[in-house]
Amino acid sequence: MNDSNKNNNREDIQNERKKATFVPEDMILYLYGKTLMEKKRKISKDLASNPDFNREDLCFLSGVDLYKKHFEMFLKIVKYAGENNYGPADILMIRERVIHFFLFFLFLF
């Protein structure tokens, strides 16, 4: 996809968002409920500020190193979840936010 198509797609999405007849925040509350939404926000904020979950170097890792990093990251997720009294469903949510990003890079190799 060339840059002009990306810009057109971005503009299309922005235009559709402007035409939306609902408040996105209300939709999120309706779909997930206030408690889960607050938990997701807290987890996202924690992950973004925690250097253990830094993903900046992924582009420079070999496939083998990326695979190892994936498992190291999962162990860190389990540790983080235990320290914050999160259950199995929360671990899966955290895993989605962190590891699926890794899987994208794994399939590039």
N, C-alpha and C positions, 0 to 999 in steps of 0.2 A: 504494500500500500504506500503510495507516495504521500508527500507532505500535504499536498492540496486536498487529498481525500481525507486525511486525518483531521485537517482543519475544518472541512465541511461537516464531518461526522461530529466533531466537537461542537460546532455551531448548531447543528441539528438537535443535539442533546440539550444544549443550553436553551434553545427556543422551546423545546417540549417542556422543559422544567418550568419555564416562565408561564406556559399555558396551563399548567397543572391546576386543577380545581380543588386540591386538597393540600394541607400542610404536611410535608414529609415527616415531621416530628410526630404528628398525630397518627400517621400511618404506622410508624415504628412502634409507638405505644400500643396501638391496636393489635399489631401482629405479635409482639413479644411481651407486652406488659411492662410496667414501670420497674419492677424489681430486676427482671432479667436485663432490661436495657441499661439500668444503672450498673449492673455487674459487668456487662460487656464493655461499657465505657471505662470502668475502673481497670479492668484487665488490659484493655488496649492502651490506656495511659501508662500502666505499670510496665507493659512489654516495651513500649516505645522509649521509656526512660531507663530501662535496665540494660546495661552493656552485655549481659549474658545472652541477650536475644538480638544482638547486632547482626544484620544480614548483609552488610556492605561488601564484604570480601567474596561473596558467592561467585561472582562473575570470573574470578581469577583462580578458582579451585579446579583441580582435575576431577574427573568423574568419581574416582575412588575417594579422594579427600572430601568431596561433597557428600558422598554416601556416609562416610564416617561422621561428618559434621551433623548430618541428619539425625543419627542415633544419639550423638552427644546432646543435641538440642532437645530431643525427646526426654532424656534423663533430666535435663534442666527444667523442663516443663513439669514433670512429675514432682520434682523437688519444690518448685515454685508453688504448685497446687497444694502440696502438703503443708507448706509453711503458711498458706493463706486459708486453710481448711476448706478447700474446694473439693468437690466430689468427682466421680467418673465423668459425668456429663460435662462438667466444667473443664476437665482435662481435654475432652474431645473438642470443646469450643476453642480452647487455647491452642491446641494442636492445629486446628483449622487455620487459625490466624498466623501461626508461625511456620509450620512444616509444609503446608501446601505450597507455600512460596518456594521451598526447597525442592519439592517434587517437580515443579516447573523446570528448574535448572537441571535436575537429574536427567530429564528426558531430552535435553539438548545434546547430551553426550552419547 
